[in-house]
Each structure stands twice: as C-alpha cells, then as structure tokens.
Amino acid sequence: MQNKDKLYHFIIGILAFTVPGFFFSPQVGLIFAAILATAKEMYDARHSEHTSDANDLIATISGALFAFLLFFSG
C-alpha cells in the first residue's frame, strides 16, 4: 500500500505541473506543484488523522519534474 501512495503522489505531481505548465510557463508549473505538495504535507502535519511524510513531498515534486522533462526537454 505504501508504494501505491507514492505512485498517487507522483501522478498528482504530473497533473499539478501540467495545467499551469502549459497555460502559463514550465516554471509556473513547477512552482505550483511544489507549493501544492508542501501545502498538502503541512496540512497533514497539522491534522492528527493524517500522516505527514517527506517522501510524499519528494514523490509529488518528482512527478512534476518528470512531466517537465518529458514535455519541455529538447
């Protein structure tokens, strides 16, 4: 189940990057995804029924970086 959670975070990172990355700029997409991931983990840290995990943050941002490299490299 743990790996599935990281996969979901990775996919959310891709989606969080894609919309602003294409409508505005790749930089905006990366910044938006990083802010969204950080805000989610801060929310989780403040609510006892959620679990904050730095690896979730890394997985989400990794998804955004993957999308950036996929769509904008070369």
Secondary structure, 3 states (H helix, E strand, C coil): CHHHHHHHHHHHHHHHHHHHHHHCCHHHHHHHHHHHHHHHHHHHHHCCCCCCCHHHHHHHHHHHHHHHHHHHCC
